[in-house]
Amino acid sequence: ALCESQDSHPKHVSSQSTMSSVGTLAFDEFGRPFFILKDQDKQRRLVGNEAIKTHILAARSVANTLRSSLGPKGLDKMMVSPDGDVTVTNDGATILKMMDVEHQIAKLMVQLSQSQDDEIGDGTTGVVVLAGALLEQAEILVDKGIHPIRIADGFEMAARHAMQHLDKISDSFTVDANNLEPLIQTAMTTLSSKIVNRCLRQFAEIAVNAVISVADLDRKDVCFELIKVEGKTGGRLEDSMLVKGVVVDKDFSHPQMPKELRNVKIAILTCPFEPPKPKTKHKLDVTSVEDYRLLRKYEHQKFEQMVDQVKATGSTLVICQWGFDDEANHLLLQKDLPAVRWVGGPEIELIAIATGGRIVPHSHPKHVSSQSTMSSVGTLAFDEFGRPFFILKDQDKQRRLVGNEAIKTHILAARSVANTLRSSLGPKGLDKMMVSPDGDVTVTNDGATILKMMDVEHQIAKLMVQLSQSQDDEIGDGTTGVVVLAGALLEQAEILVDKGIHPIRIADGFEMAARHAMQHLDKISDSFTVDANNLEPLIQTAMTTLSSKIVNRCLRQFAEIAVNAVISVADLDRKDVCFELIKVEGKTGGRLEDSMLVKGVVVDKDFSHPQMPKELRNVKIAILTCPFEPPKPKTKHKLDVTSVEDYRLLRKYEHQKFEQMVDQVKATGSTLVICQWGFDDEANHLLLQKDLPAVRWVGGPEIELIAIATGGRIVPRFEELTPEKLGFAGIVRELSFGTTKDKMLVIEECKNTRAVTVFLRGGNKMIVEEAKRSLHDALCVVRNLVKDNRIVYGGGAAEIACSVVVAEEADKISTLEQYAYRAFADALESIPMALAENSGLASIETVTEIKSRQIKEKNPWLGIDCLNKGTSDMKVQHVIETLTSKKQQISLATQLVKMILKIDDIRSNEGMFG
């Protein structure tokens, strides 16, 4: 019977389930069934102690990754995605979140860290390291033959005992809004391991005050939704602050709206300022000129109705989630209703909570921002014995660097960037020629411009680029020096690392030395009164900035232009400078000496018709953002012309509209039209015929500057133009240049005399562009002096003086940081060394001589005589730099170096290490 059964049934019986089976059922020669696992050659099964040990090894691999990031001296990890996005952190939850871990036990470690972060917010590294240590001990006990369950039970009992002991040894204090010191000390402990630890108390106080502001101490509850964290590049960590309110990265929708409002009633809208449209898909057919007019009238009425509805509530500010066009914007300005547009959903909600307002809804769906998933850095895999190891994504293209090897790679990359700029430092610094793939050529010695145009792939090198950009954004000068100083600090750090000093001790020493150097700068700084009647000190400082630029043959002329431009727009009482009122315009042809400061606005346009007058006096200007053409409804429509009569009516309507527009402008008393848009020959001829000169295609920023300068209003509709909205200028004249027939308009003797334009000339485009960059630096320096009038003397004098003081302080320190102090002092000398080298002097001999003279004569103003004037006293040479710029250079360079030295692990594409 058994034999018959074997003969009558097939050897292999497939699984009854239609779902893909794990394996197939088969029979041996005796008819006994057994499973054949699917893809047997690709799979294996781990059981018993072998499985437990594999799990332990996987979890410990994750824990060991975080171990070096634990504590106040823990090192950071740099995570670089395939897209080039960089994250530098020592936060355990963030590091693990960005790693693509495949092993399920390793995933539990990631979830463990995330749970700690979600529930507590701190200790995300420690919890993983502790779990890894427990598993390491468990492995030892398993090898001794102790059953895993007995080990787990023992660990749990020990944990309870440990937590009971923690309760016994714990201390407590009353959370009192009048005594925040205990809270601040606790916050300082948390922050001590973070990159902000050099501003430890400041950030701790910000955190504590923020929480206390939103806390309900009676209910012991904190609403985190009321705390918003906003960041802005540029400036120093020390400039961070707590604002009792809401900060929104937006500005008022119109440049002529007030810059400050008080006792504000805010309308918070999520409905756009536009005529409502049906949700049902439709097509609007406009079949006659009358329909066309009615549609335009309906749209305008809707705009006015919306604004009037808001005004009727008593609102003095509108915050809108959506945008709106120029017509609605002008209507808001006309109705004295300031507005902010394109404010995001979360910010809208926070403003509503903070101000106690209600969000007024709309019919549009909310924007849902898609959360992008960062590409994984690597995956966890296992060998044939179940031992885990990392497979980095695109293994042939990626590498991992750890420890001192990673630090040295970072230092090498940063020094390469710094060495590129070193030869461009100082008045004798050389220029760099940058050629883009399109063949565009830029010649400059401005550090920020050079680095911005370099195609830098290495992430640390990119940090150097951002360092220079931060200096440029915040100060405007010193963009080369800050990078050279950072490179010198990293060079000294490499020497100390080779001596076996821990990178964290080096970074801490550098930070202490930087604070000491900046304190000394305060002591040796000089100051003067910024007086509009005595501009010579400002001019001398601007000349120092311009001495290294291509315009140095017109040094005093450009310095005077920069100073007069800033003083024209400065509010000396408030120590404020409005850069929006300064326009820099350039034109090729002519010489640098032909550059001038115009007390008004220069526009690179000419009159729209060659027969219009070339000069106008006592001009009343209509500033329009509406085109000279028949108005079109915003609603999508189709106009059907079905007969010759309709065609004639349409032509007649258009001609009437042209005449009506010109008559409306003439009726206000306007003698010049400046239009943002163009118009055709028919409108142009009509303007000439009506003796109304016009300028067309004037850009938005220029339109705004003309409106500010002339005191006029920007008008989006002809119907709203009134005599009160006209701007005034004493002279509007057309300039012609050489034989090229190029023309520009100059608007002078404006109503607002504070608006100025710097008009630059040069032999070619490269010179004009470099002159613009040079002047920008000088304008920024003068602005900084208006804000803070303290100065130090240049030529490397300040750096040598700080080097001497820091080196002296090193002798008083008994700890390991004394080496970092001496290294910092040596790094400071890199600036005068580079100045001497670039000036053709013997660098070591020159710097040594100046240093010895400073010590002997106790004169901190002795520097490198780059211009061979026969004296090393920078005060006599009038080589002046702002104290703000010098302190910012030392602070930013030290901050970046500390960040680089804290990174001990880097995972990225191989190209980064090339």
C-alpha positions in Angstrom: 0.0 0.0 0.0 2.9 2.3 0.8 4.5 1.6 -2.5 1.2 2.4 -4.3 0.9 5.6 -2.4 4.4 6.6 -3.5 3.7 5.7 -7.1 0.3 7.5 -7.3 1.6 10.8 -5.8 4.2 13.1 -7.2 7.4 13.5 -5.3 7.1 17.3 -4.8 3.8 18.7 -3.4 3.4 22.5 -3.9 2.0 24.6 -1.1 -1.8 24.9 -1.2 -1.7 28.7 -0.6 -1.7 31.0 -3.6 0.6 33.4 -1.6 4.3 33.1 -2.3 5.5 30.3 0.0 8.4 30.2 2.3 9.3 26.8 1.0 7.9 23.6 -0.7 6.9 20.3 0.7 8.8 17.2 -0.6 9.1 13.5 0.3 12.1 11.3 0.7 12.5 7.8 -0.7 10.5 6.4 2.3 7.7 8.8 1.8 8.6 11.0 4.8 7.7 14.7 4.2 10.2 17.6 4.6 10.5 21.3 3.7 12.8 22.8 1.1 13.2 26.5 2.0 12.9 28.9 -0.8 16.2 30.4 -2.1 18.0 28.0 0.2 21.4 29.1 -1.2 20.7 32.7 -0.3 19.3 32.2 3.2 20.4 30.9 6.6 18.8 30.5 9.9 20.3 31.5 13.2 19.0 30.0 16.5 20.0 29.8 20.1 23.1 31.5 21.4 24.3 32.1 17.8 21.3 34.3 17.2 21.7 36.2 20.5 25.3 36.9 19.8 24.5 38.2 16.4 21.9 40.5 17.9 24.4 41.7 20.5 27.0 42.4 17.9 24.6 44.4 15.7 23.5 46.6 18.7 27.0 47.1 19.9 28.1 48.3 16.4 25.5 51.0 16.6 26.5 51.9 20.2 30.2 52.1 19.3 29.4 54.6 16.5 28.0 57.0 19.1 30.5 56.3 21.9 33.0 59.0 20.9 30.2 61.6 20.9 29.3 61.3 24.5 29.9 64.1 27.1 31.1 67.7 27.0 34.2 66.8 25.1 32.5 64.4 22.7 33.3 64.6 19.1 30.9 65.4 16.3 29.9 63.3 13.3 29.6 64.8 9.8 26.9 63.2 7.7 27.0 64.0 4.0 24.1 62.9 1.8 24.5 62.1 -1.9 22.9 65.5 -2.6 25.7 67.2 -0.8 23.6 68.2 2.2 25.8 68.3 5.3 24.8 67.7 8.9 27.4 68.2 11.7 26.2 67.0 15.1 26.9 64.9 18.2 23.2 64.4 18.9 22.7 60.6 19.1 19.1 60.6 17.8 20.0 62.8 14.8 23.1 60.6 13.9 21.1 57.3 14.0 18.1 58.8 12.2 20.3 59.6 9.2 21.8 56.1 9.1 19.9 53.5 7.0 20.1 50.5 9.4 18.7 47.2 8.0 19.3 44.8 10.9 16.1 44.7 13.0 18.0 44.7 16.3 20.1 47.7 15.2 16.8 49.4 14.3 15.7 48.9 17.9 18.7 50.9 19.0 17.7 53.7 16.6 14.1 53.6 18.0 15.5 53.5 21.5 17.4 56.8 20.9 14.3 58.3 19.2 12.1 57.4 22.1 14.5 59.1 24.5 14.5 62.2 22.3 10.7 62.3 21.9 10.0 61.8 25.6 12.9 63.6 27.3 14.8 65.5 24.6 18.2 64.8 26.1 20.4 61.7 26.8 19.9 60.3 23.3 23.6 59.3 23.1 23.9 58.0 26.6 21.0 55.7 26.4 22.4 53.9 23.3 25.9 53.7 24.8 24.4 52.2 28.0 22.4 49.7 26.1 25.5 48.7 24.2 27.5 48.2 27.4 24.7 46.0 28.9 24.7 43.8 25.8 28.5 43.6 26.0 28.3 42.3 29.6 25.4 40.0 28.6 27.6 38.4 25.9 30.2 37.5 28.6 27.6 35.9 30.7 26.1 33.9 27.8 29.6 32.6 27.1 29.7 31.4 30.7 26.6 29.3 30.1 24.1 31.5 31.9 20.6 31.4 30.3 19.7 34.6 28.5 16.3 34.9 30.4 18.2 34.7 33.8 20.5 37.4 32.5 17.6 39.6 31.4 15.7 39.1 34.7 18.9 40.0 36.7 19.4 43.1 34.6 15.8 44.2 35.3 16.1 43.7 39.0 19.4 45.6 39.0 17.8 48.4 37.1 15.0 48.7 39.6 17.6 48.8 42.4 19.6 51.4 40.6 16.6 53.6 40.0 15.6 53.3 43.7 19.0 54.5 44.6 18.8 57.4 42.2 15.6 58.4 44.0 17.5 58.3 47.3 20.5 60.4 46.1 18.5 62.8 44.1 18.2 66.5 45.0 15.4 68.9 44.2 14.6 72.6 44.1 11.5 74.7 43.7 10.9 76.0 40.1 10.4 79.6 40.8 10.1 82.3 38.2 11.9 84.7 40.5 14.9 82.3 40.9 15.9 80.7 37.7 19.5 79.9 38.6 19.0 76.2 39.3 17.2 75.8 35.9 20.0 77.7 34.1 22.7 75.5 35.7 20.8 72.4 34.5 20.4 73.8 31.0 24.2 74.6 31.0 25.0 70.9 31.7 22.9 69.8 28.7 24.5 72.4 26.4 28.1 71.7 27.6 28.4 68.9 25.0 27.0 71.0 22.1 28.7 73.3 19.6 27.2 76.4 21.4 29.1 75.7 24.6 31.3 78.8 24.2 28.1 80.8 24.8 27.0 78.4 27.5 25.3 80.6 30.0 23.7 82.9 27.3 22.0 79.9 25.5 21.0 78.4 28.9 19.3 81.7 29.9 17.6 81.9 26.5 16.3 78.3 26.9 15.1 78.8 30.5 13.4 82.2 29.8 11.7 80.8 26.7 10.3 77.8 28.7 9.2 80.0 31.7 7.5 82.4 29.3 5.2 79.7 28.0 5.0 77.5 31.1 2.0 77.1 33.4 3.8 76.5 36.7 0.6 75.6 38.6 -0.3 72.8 36.2 3.4 72.0 35.6 2.8 72.2 31.9 4.8 73.7 29.0 3.3 74.4 25.6 6.1 73.9 23.1 3.9 75.1 20.3 4.4 78.7 21.6 8.2 78.5 21.2 9.5 79.1 17.7 13.2 78.8 16.9 14.3 80.9 13.9 17.9 81.1 12.5 19.8 83.4 10.2 23.3 83.0 8.9 25.8 85.8 9.4 26.8 87.3 12.8 28.1 85.4 15.8 26.5 82.9 18.2 26.8 85.7 20.8 24.2 87.7 18.7 21.5 85.1 19.4 18.6 86.4 21.4 15.2 85.7 22.8 12.4 87.8 21.4 9.2 88.1 23.4 7.0 87.7 20.3 7.2 86.2 16.9 9.9 86.6 14.3 8.9 86.1 10.6 11.3 86.0 7.8 9.2 88.4 5.6 9.0 92.2 5.0 6.1 94.5 4.3 4.7 94.0 0.8 5.4 97.5 -0.4 8.6 99.6 0.1 6.6 102.7 1.0 4.7 101.1 3.8 5.8 102.2 7.3 8.8 100.3 8.8 7.4 100.3 12.4 3.8 100.1 13.7 2.6 100.4 17.3 -0.6 99.3 19.0 -1.3 97.0 16.0 -4.6 95.3 15.3 -3.8 92.4 13.0 -6.1 90.7 10.5 -4.7 87.1 9.9 -6.0 85.8 6.5 -5.6 82.6 4.6 -7.8 83.9 1.8 -6.0 85.6 -1.2 -6.6 89.2 -2.3 -8.1 88.3 -5.7 -11.6 88.0 -7.1 -13.2 84.7 -6.0 -13.5 81.9 -8.6 -16.0 79.1 -8.8 -14.6 75.7 -7.8 -16.4 74.0 -10.7 -14.3 73.9 -13.8 -15.6 76.5 -16.3 -14.8 78.7 -19.2 -15.9 82.4 -19.3 -16.8 83.7 -22.8 -16.6 87.4 -23.2 -18.7 88.2 -26.3 -18.7 92.0 -26.3 -16.8 95.1 -25.3 -19.4 95.8 -22.7 -18.9 92.4 -21.1 -15.2 93.1 -21.1 -15.8 96.4 -19.2 -18.2 94.8 -16.8 -15.7 92.0 -16.0 -12.9 94.6 -15.3 -15.3 96.7 -13.1 -16.4 93.6 -11.2 -12.7 92.7 -10.4 -11.9 96.2 -9.3 -15.0 96.4 -7.1 -14.0 93.1 -5.5 -10.5 94.3 -4.7 -11.9 97.5 -3.0 -14.6 95.5 -1.2 -12.0 93.1 0.3 -9.8 96.0 1.5 -12.8 97.9 2.9 -14.0 94.8 4.7 -10.6 94.5 6.4 -10.4 98.2 7.2 -14.0 98.2 8.6 -12.8 95.8 11.4 -10.3 98.4 12.6 -7.3 96.3 11.4 -4.1 98.2 11.1 -2.0 95.3 9.6 -2.8 92.4 7.3 -0.9 89.1 7.5 -1.8 86.9 4.5 -0.8 83.3 3.8 -1.1 83.9 0.0 0.3 86.5 -2.3 -1.4 89.3 -4.2 -0.6 91.4 -7.3 0.6 95.0 -7.6 -3.0 96.3 -8.0 -4.1 94.8 -4.6 -0.8 95.9 -3.1 -1.2 99.5 -4.2 -4.8 99.5 -3.0 -3.6 98.4 0.5 -1.0 101.2 0.4 -3.6 103.7 -0.7 -5.9 102.7 2.1 -3.1 103.0 4.7 -3.3 99.3 5.4 0.3 97.7 5.7 0.4 94.1 4.7 2.7 91.1 4.8 2.3 88.3 2.2 3.4 84.7 1.7 3.5 83.9 5.4 3.6 80.1 5.9 1.0 78.0 7.7 2.9 77.2 10.9 3.9 80.9 11.2 0.3 82.0 10.6 -0.9 79.7 13.4 1.8 80.9 15.8 1.0 84.6 15.1 -2.6 83.9 15.7 -1.8 82.2 19.1 0.6 85.0 20.1 -1.7 87.9 19.2 -4.9 86.2 20.3 -6.3 86.6 16.8 -8.4 84.2 14.7 -7.3 82.9 11.3 -9.9 83.9 8.7 -10.3 80.8 6.4 -10.5 80.5 2.7 -11.7 78.1 0.0 -8.3 76.9 -1.1 -6.7 73.7 0.2 -3.9 74.1 2.6 -0.4 73.6 1.3 1.1 70.4 2.5 4.8 70.5 2.4 6.3 67.1 1.4 8.9 65.8 3.8 11.8 64.7 1.9 13.6 61.5 3.0 17.3 62.0 3.2 19.2 59.4 1.2 20.8 56.9 3.5 24.4 56.9 4.3 24.9 53.2 4.6 23.3 49.8 5.5 24.1 47.2 8.1 24.8 43.7 6.8 26.1 40.3 8.1 28.8 37.9 7.1 28.4 34.1 6.9 28.9 33.8 10.6 26.2 36.3 11.4 28.7 39.1 12.3 27.4 42.6 11.4 29.3 45.1 9.3 28.4 48.3 7.5 28.1 48.4 3.7 28.2 52.1 2.7 25.9 53.0 -0.1 27.7 52.9 -3.5 30.6 51.3 -1.8 32.9 51.9 -4.8 32.2 55.6 -4.6 32.3 56.2 -0.9 34.7 56.1 2.0 34.5 56.5 5.8 37.2 58.4 7.7 37.4 58.4 11.5 39.6 59.8 14.2 42.7 61.7 13.4 42.6 60.7 9.8 39.3 62.5 9.4 40.6 65.6 11.2 43.7 65.8 9.1 41.7 65.4 5.9 39.5 68.3 7.0 42.5 70.4 7.9 44.1 69.7 4.5 40.9 70.7 2.6 40.5 74.0 4.6 44.2 74.9 4.3 44.0 74.4 0.5 41.2 77.0 0.3 43.1 79.4 2.7 46.3 79.1 0.6 44.4 80.0 -2.5 43.5 83.4 -0.9 46.8 84.0 0.9 48.4 85.8 -2.0 45.4 88.2 -2.4 45.8 89.7 1.1 46.7 93.3 1.6 47.4 96.4 -0.6 49.9 94.4 -2.7 47.8 91.3 -2.9 47.4 89.7 -6.3 44.1 89.3 -8.2 42.5 86.0 -9.3 40.9 85.4 -12.7 37.8 83.2 -12.6 36.5 81.9 -15.8 33.0 80.3 -15.8 32.0 77.4 -18.1 30.2 80.0 -20.2 33.4 81.9 -20.7 32.4 84.8 -18.4 35.5 86.3 -16.8 35.8 87.8 -13.3 39.0 89.4 -12.1 39.1 90.2 -8.3 41.0 89.9 -5.1 37.8 89.9 -2.9 37.9 86.8 -0.8 34.1 86.2 -0.7 33.8 86.6 -4.5 36.7 84.3 -5.3 35.4 81.5 -3.0 31.8 82.0 -4.2 32.9 81.4 -7.8 35.1 78.4 -7.1 33.5 75.0 -7.6 34.2 73.5 -4.2 33.1 69.9 -3.5 34.7 69.1 -0.2 32.3 69.9 2.6 34.9 71.3 4.9 36.1 73.5 2.1 32.5 74.6 1.6 32.5 75.7 5.3 35.4 78.0 4.5 33.4 79.5 1.7 30.5 80.0 4.0 32.8 81.6 6.6 34.0 84.2 4.1 30.4 84.8 3.0 29.3 85.3 6.6 32.0 87.9 7.1 30.9 89.6 3.9 27.2 89.6 4.9 27.8 90.8 8.4 30.7 93.2 8.0 31.4 93.6 4.3 35.2 93.7 4.7 37.9 91.2 5.9 36.6 88.3 3.8 40.2 87.3 2.8 41.8 87.8 6.2 39.2 85.6 8.0 39.9 82.7 5.7 43.7 83.1 6.0 43.4 83.2 9.8 41.2 80.1 9.9 43.7 78.2 7.7 46.6 79.3 9.9 44.7 78.1 13.0 44.1 74.7 11.4 47.8 74.4 10.4 48.8 75.0 14.0 46.1 72.5 15.2 47.5 69.8 13.0 50.9 70.2 14.7 49.3 69.8 18.1 47.3 66.8 17.0 50.5 65.1 15.8 51.9 65.8 19.3 49.1 63.7 20.7 46.9 66.5 22.1 43.2 65.8 21.9 41.3 67.9 19.4 38.8 69.1 22.0 41.6 70.4 24.2 43.0 72.3 21.2 39.6 73.8 20.3 38.9 74.8 23.9 42.4 76.4 24.1 41.8 78.3 20.9 38.5 79.6 22.1 40.0 80.8 25.4 42.9 82.5 23.5 40.4 84.2 21.1 38.5 85.7 24.0 41.8 87.0 25.5 42.8 88.5 22.1 39.4 90.2 21.6 39.7 91.7 25.1 43.1 93.1 24.2 41.7 94.6 21.0 39.1 96.5 23.1 42.0 97.8 25.2 44.2 99.0 22.3 41.3 100.3 20.2 40.9 104.0 19.4 37.8 106.0 18.6 36.6 109.2 17.1 33.3 111.1 16.8 31.4 110.5 13.6 30.6 114.1 12.5 29.1 115.1 9.2 31.3 118.3 9.4 34.5 116.3 9.8 34.6 113.3 7.5 38.4 112.9 7.3 38.7 110.0 9.8 36.0 108.1 7.9 37.7 108.9 4.6 41.0 107.5 5.9 39.4 104.3 7.0 37.7 103.9 3.7 41.0 104.5 2.0 42.6 101.6 4.0 39.8 99.3 2.7 40.2 100.4 -0.9 44.0 100.3 -0.9 44.0 96.6 -1.8 41.4 97.0 -4.6 41.7 97.7 -8.3 40.5 101.3 -7.7 43.5 102.2 -5.5 44.8 104.7 -8.1 41.7 106.8 -7.4 41.9 106.0 -3.7 40.8 109.3 -2.1 38.1 109.9 -4.8 36.4 106.6 -4.2 36.8 106.9 -0.4 35.1 110.3 -0.5 32.3 108.9 -2.7 31.7 106.0 -0.2 31.7 108.3 2.8 29.5 111.0 1.3 27.0 108.3 0.1 26.7 106.7 3.5 26.5 110.1 5.3 23.7 111.1 2.9 21.5 108.2 3.9 22.6 107.8 7.6 20.6 108.7 10.7 23.5 109.7 13.0 21.2 110.0 16.0 20.0 106.4 15.7 23.4 105.2 14.3 21.5 103.6 11.4 22.3 103.4 7.7 19.6 102.6 5.1 21.5 100.8 2.3 18.3 100.6 0.2 18.7 104.4 -0.5 22.2 103.8 -2.1 22.2 102.6 -5.7 25.4 101.6 -7.4 25.3 101.9 -11.2 28.1 101.2 -13.7 28.8 101.9 -17.3 31.7 100.7 -19.4 33.7 103.3 -21.2 35.5 106.3 -19.7 38.0 106.1 -16.9 37.7 105.3 -13.2 38.3 109.0 -12.5 35.0 109.8 -14.3 33.0 108.0 -11.5 30.8 110.3 -9.5 28.2 110.5 -6.7 24.8 111.6 -7.9 22.4 113.1 -5.4 19.5 111.4 -7.0 18.8 108.3 -9.1 20.5 107.1 -12.3 18.5 104.8 -14.5 20.0 102.9 -17.5 17.1 104.0 -19.8 16.3 106.8 -22.1 13.2 108.6 -23.2 10.8 106.4 -25.1 10.8 108.7 -28.2 13.9 110.3 -29.8 11.9 113.6 -30.3 11.1 114.0 -26.6 13.1 116.7 -24.8 16.5 115.7 -23.3 16.2 117.8 -20.2 13.3 118.6 -17.9 13.1 121.0 -14.9 10.7 121.1 -11.9 9.4 117.7 -13.0 6.2 116.1 -11.6 6.6 112.4 -12.1 3.9 109.8 -12.5 5.2 106.4 -11.4 3.1 103.6 -13.0 3.2 99.8 -12.8 0.2 99.6 -15.2 1.0 99.4 -19.0 -0.3 101.8 -21.6 -2.6 99.3 -23.2 -6.3 98.4 -22.9 -6.9 96.7 -19.5 -7.5 92.9 -19.5 -9.6 91.0 -17.0 -7.7 88.7 -14.7 -10.4 86.0 -15.1 -9.5 83.6 -17.9 -11.7 84.3 -20.9 -12.0 84.2 -24.7 -13.1 87.2 -26.8 -15.0 86.3 -30.0 -15.0 88.9 -32.8 -17.7 87.7 -35.2 -18.2 90.6 -37.6 -16.4 93.6 -39.2 -18.5 95.9 -37.0 -17.2 94.1 -33.8 -13.7 94.6 -35.1 -14.2 98.3 -35.7 -15.7 98.7 -32.2 -12.8 96.9 -30.6 -10.3 99.1 -32.5 -12.3 102.2 -31.5 -12.4 101.0 -27.8 -8.6 100.5 -27.8 -7.9 104.0 -29.2 -10.3 105.6 -26.8 -8.6 103.8 -23.9 -5.2 105.0 -25.1 -6.4 108.6 -25.2 -8.2 108.3 -21.9 -5.1 107.0 -20.2 -2.9 109.8 -21.5 -5.5 112.4 -20.6 -5.8 111.0 -17.1 -2.1 111.4 -16.6 -2.0 114.9 -18.1 -5.0 115.9 -15.9 -3.0 115.3 -12.7 -0.3 117.9 -13.8 2.3 115.2 -14.5 5.2 116.3 -16.8 7.0 112.9 -16.9 5.8 109.3 -16.9 8.0 106.5 -15.7 6.4 103.1 -16.5 7.4 99.6 -15.3 6.1 98.1 -18.5 6.5 98.8 -22.2 4.0 100.3 -24.7 3.7 100.1 -28.4 4.3 102.8 -31.1 0.7 104.0 -31.1 0.8 104.8 -27.4 4.4 106.3 -27.7 3.3 108.6 -30.5 0.2 109.7 -28.5 2.4 110.6 -25.6 4.7 112.7 -27.8 1.7 114.3 -29.4 0.3 115.3 -25.9 3.7 116.7 -24.8 4.1 114.0 -22.1 7.7 112.6 -22.0 7.9 109.0 -20.9 10.4 106.3 -19.9 9.4 102.6 -20.3 10.7 99.2 -19.0 12.0 100.5 -15.7 12.7 97.6 -13.4 10.9 97.0 -10.1 13.9 97.9 -7.7 14.5 101.1 -9.7 10.9 102.0 -9.7 10.8 101.7 -5.9 14.0 103.8 -5.5 12.6 106.5 -7.7 9.4 106.5 -5.7 11.4 106.9 -2.4 13.7 109.6 -3.9 11.0 111.7 -5.4 8.3 111.2 -2.7 5.9 109.8 -5.3 3.5 106.8 -5.0 3.7 103.8 -7.2 0.3 103.6 -9.0 -1.0 100.3 -10.5 -4.2 101.8 -12.1 -4.7 105.0 -14.2 -8.0 105.7 -12.4 -6.2 106.0 -9.0 -3.6 108.6 -10.2 -4.0 111.9 -8.4 -1.8 115.0 -8.1 -0.8 114.0 -4.5 0.7 110.8 -5.8 3.2 112.5 -8.1 6.9 112.6 -7.3 9.0 115.7 -7.7 12.5 116.2 -9.1 14.4 119.5 -9.9 16.1 118.1 -13.0 15.7 115.0 -15.2 18.3 114.9 -17.9 19.5 112.4 -20.5 23.2 111.6 -20.6 24.9 110.3 -23.8 28.2 108.4 -23.9 30.9 108.6 -26.6 30.1 107.3 -30.0 28.0 104.3 -28.9 24.8 106.2 -28.6 24.2 104.7 -25.1 22.0 106.9 -23.0 21.1 107.0 -19.3 18.7 109.2 -17.3 19.7 111.2 -14.3 17.0 112.3 -11.8 18.4 115.0 -9.5 17.3 117.5 -6.9 14.7 115.1 -5.6 12.2 115.7 -2.8 14.0 113.1 -0.6 17.6 114.3 -0.8 18.8 111.2 1.1 18.6 108.9 -2.0 21.9 108.7 -3.9 23.4 106.8 -6.8 27.1 106.0 -7.2 27.8 106.1 -11.0 31.0 104.1 -11.9 32.9 104.2 -15.1 35.6 101.8 -16.3 37.5 100.7 -19.4 35.7 97.3 -19.5 33.0 95.3 -17.8 35.5 93.5 -15.5 36.9 96.8 -14.1 33.3 98.2 -13.6 32.2 95.0 -11.7 35.3 94.9 -9.6 34.9 98.7 -8.8 31.3 97.9 -7.7 32.6 95.2 -5.3 35.4 97.5 -4.0 32.9 100.3 -3.3 30.6 97.9 -1.6 33.4 97.0 0.9 34.1 100.7 1.5 30.4 101.5 2.0 30.1 98.6 4.5 33.2 99.8 6.5 31.8 103.4 6.7 28.4 102.0 7.8 30.1 99.9 10.5 31.9 103.0 11.8 28.6 104.9 12.0 27.3 102.1 14.1 30.4 101.6 16.2 33.1 104.3 15.9 36.0 102.2 17.5 39.0 101.4 15.3 42.3 99.6 15.4 45.3 100.2 13.2 46.0 97.8 10.3 49.1 96.5 8.6 49.0 93.5 10.9 49.6 95.7 13.9 46.5 94.5 15.8 47.4 90.8 15.1 51.0 91.2 16.3 49.8 93.0 19.4 47.3 90.2 20.2 49.9 87.5 19.4 52.3 89.0 22.0 49.6 89.2 24.7 48.3 85.7 24.0 51.8 84.2 24.1 52.5 86.0 27.4 49.2 84.6 28.8 50.3 81.1 27.8 53.2 81.2 30.2 50.7 81.8 33.1 48.7 78.6 32.2 49.7 75.3 33.8 47.2 73.1 31.9 47.5 71.6 28.5 45.7 74.6 26.9 49.0 76.5 27.1 50.1 74.7 23.9 46.9 75.9 22.1 47.5 79.5 23.4 51.0 79.5 21.8 49.7 77.9 18.6 47.0 80.6 18.5 49.6 83.3 18.9 51.6 81.8 16.0 48.5 81.6 13.9 47.8 85.4 14.4 51.2 86.2 12.9 50.1 84.6 9.6 48.3 87.8 8.7 51.4 90.1 9.0 53.5 87.3 7.4 51.2 87.2 4.4 51.2 91.0 4.1 55.0 91.1 4.2 55.3 88.3 1.6 52.8 89.9 -0.8 54.7 93.2 -0.5 58.0 91.6 -1.5 59.5 91.8 2.0 61.4 89.1 3.9 58.4 88.0 5.9 60.1 86.3 8.9 62.7 89.0 9.4 60.1 91.8 9.0 57.5 90.3 11.4 60.2 89.5 14.0 61.5 93.1 13.9 58.1 94.6 14.2 57.2 92.2 17.1 60.4 93.1 19.0 59.8 96.8 18.5 56.2 96.5 19.7 57.4 94.8 22.9 60.3 97.2 23.4 58.5 100.4 22.6 55.1 99.2 24.0 53.5 100.6 20.9 50.7 98.3 19.5 50.3 100.5 16.4 53.5 99.2 14.7 52.7 97.1 11.6 54.0 96.1 8.2 55.0 99.0 5.9 53.5 97.5 2.8 53.6 100.7 0.8 57.2 101.5 1.7 56.4 104.9 3.3 59.4 104.8 5.6 57.5 104.3 8.9 55.9 101.3 10.5 53.6 103.3 12.7 50.2 102.6 11.2 48.6 105.6 13.0 51.0 107.9 11.1 50.2 106.1 7.8 46.5 106.3 8.5 46.0 102.6 8.0 42.8 102.1 9.9 40.4 99.1 10.3 37.2 98.9 12.3 37.3 97.1 15.6 34.0 95.3 14.7 35.6 93.7 11.6 38.7 92.6 13.4 36.9 91.0 16.3 34.4 89.4 13.9 37.3 87.8 12.0 38.9 86.3 15.1 35.5 85.1 16.4 34.3 83.5 13.2 37.6 81.9 12.4 37.9 80.4 15.9 34.3 79.2 15.8 34.8 77.4 12.4 38.1 75.8 13.6 36.4 74.5 16.7 33.6 72.9 14.6 36.2 71.3 12.3 38.3 69.9 15.1 35.2 68.4 16.8 34.4 66.2 13.7 36.0 62.7 14.1 33.8 60.7 11.8 32.8 61.4 8.2 30.7 59.4 5.7 30.4 60.7 2.2 31.0 60.2 -1.5 34.5 59.4 -2.4 34.7 62.6 -4.4 34.8 64.5 -1.2 38.2 63.2 -0.3 39.7 63.8 -3.7 
